Amino acid sequence: MGKKKILIANKKRGRKFLMKIKRILCVTAAFFVLTLVGTPAIKTYAYSSQELYDEVWKLIDTKFVDASQNNQDWHRWRHKYDSAIQNDKDAYVAIETMLASLNDPYTRFLNPEDFADETQSISGTLFGIGVQIGTKDDKLMVIAPIENTPADKAGLKSNDLITEINKKSTKGMSVKEAADLIRGEKGTTVTLLIKREGAAEKLYTITRDKIDVKSVSITIPKGANIPKNIGYIRLNSFLSHTASDEIKNALKKLSDKDGYILDIRSNPGGLLTNAITISDMFLTSGLIVSTVDRDGYKETQQAINKPVTQKPLVVLIDGGSASASEILSGALKDNGRAILIGTKSFGKGLVQEINKLPGGAGINITTQKYLTPNGTDINKKGITPDIEVKNTEEDIKNKKDKQLEKADEVLTNLIKSKNKSKKDLQVNDSELPIKFIIQN
């Protein structure tokens, strides 16, 4: 079955090239509680469950980044379950067992429902109540409602505990089980029993609707005291195909600002193409990223010298900034375009390719590793910020964001320096002195 592809025009090189859409997978315990309604039908053909298993085997054999398949005889898996696979469910279990031998958490099989979820997430339009849920201390809780969605309008808040869903206790319930219960078609309702700190339990009956998942927000966080001449941009994910356009629109809306804080903390990643396109918006020249496949073939992506802005830039990162977030922050750091503030990033330097399988299933396969412009392999290492600032548990409890405060301070100095027409700026921090090149 076919891979997802996108045609990208590269005017600097004067040609068009066909680039596979590669998704940088994330590590997260949270789910967007949304359902898929009216998902376009996936064309299928008659196939056997054994053929499904064999298709996955062949894809791993030819595409997996480690040609040794984790130092094993890959052929031993091809006919291992011939007599055991009687239906799709058997094939799914056999496939997952086979993939586990690769010891790569990012190469994973997706059943038709999960693959449809992923496809719809990329499209950026879903149906549901618009809330992200997770677990803490084995309790189901609201991570955050999406702005202007039914969940947000109903009054759900971060850290709300969900004790019942449609009168069913959530005790011992997994996040996926809860998500399946909350999902439903547009116009239907779901009832949640919510326990909020300092308040009695309360029932919320919420009507499901169409959700336009936004990747970008320019709303300044509550309690933050950011000067009016500084633009704040929060990028939550690189997964939606609209993420790049949203960043461009945010920069246009904030075009009267003297500089920008780009917040990609706790951003788990998304599409490689988005990371490249967004990096391009800030760079006049230089390498953005290199990818290396199993045969050692290296492909580089260069800035096309058409930046949306050249104003001073500070980027916020932390341990939840992964994959595509690290490509963007690495490109901006190595090219001297931005100052990174926060804590070391997650450390995921691998690229996955999305493959559609017979019957509507899919598989994400790690096909490449990537290198920052300086040739750094950050996998399992992460990117170290230029200025390290930690938000302690006490800071979080008191709703104090020291990282954002430092970003404001540093960016204000950069803006002052640019206004004085300085090309080289020495930013002296008590923890780390660095040199930053302002591009005029």
Sequence and secondary structure as in RCSB ss.txt:
>XXXX:A:sequence
MGKKKILIANKKRGRKFLMKIKRILCVTAAFFVLTLVGTPAIKTYAYSSQELYDEVWKLIDTKFVDASQNNQDWH
RWRHKYDSAIQNDKDAYVAIETMLASLNDPYTRFLNPEDFADETQSISGTLFGIGVQIGTKDDKLMVIAPIENTP
ADKAGLKSNDLITEINKKSTKGMSVKEAADLIRGEKGTTVTLLIKREGAAEKLYTITRDKIDVKSVSITIPKGAN
IPKNIGYIRLNSFLSHTASDEIKNALKKLSDKDGYILDIRSNPGGLLTNAITISDMFLTSGLIVSTVDRDGYKET
QQAINKPVTQKPLVVLIDGGSASASEILSGALKDNGRAILIGTKSFGKGLVQEINKLPGGAGINITTQKYLTPNG
TDINKKGITPDIEVKNTEEDIKNKKDKQLEKADEVLTNLIKSKNKSKKDLQVNDSELPIKFIIQN
>XXXX:A:secstr
  B EEEEEETTTTEEEEEE EE     S EEEEE  S          HHHHHHHHHHHHHHH SSTTTTTS GG
GGTTTTTTT  SHHHHHHHHHHHHHTT  TTSEEE HHHHHHHHHHHHTEEEEEEEEEEEETTEEEEEEE TTSH
HHHHT  TT EEEEETTEE TT  HHHHHHHH   TT EEEEEEE TTS  EEEEEE EEEE  SEE    TT  
  TTEEEEEE  B STTHHHHHHHHHHHTTTSSEEEEE TT   BBHHHHHHHHHTT SSSEEEEEEETT  EEE
EE  S  S  S EEEEE TT  THHHHHHHHHHHTT  EEEES      EEEEEEE GGG EEEEEEEEEE TT 
   TTT    SEE    HHHHHTT  HHHHHHHHHHHHHHHHHHTT SEEEE  SS  EEEE   
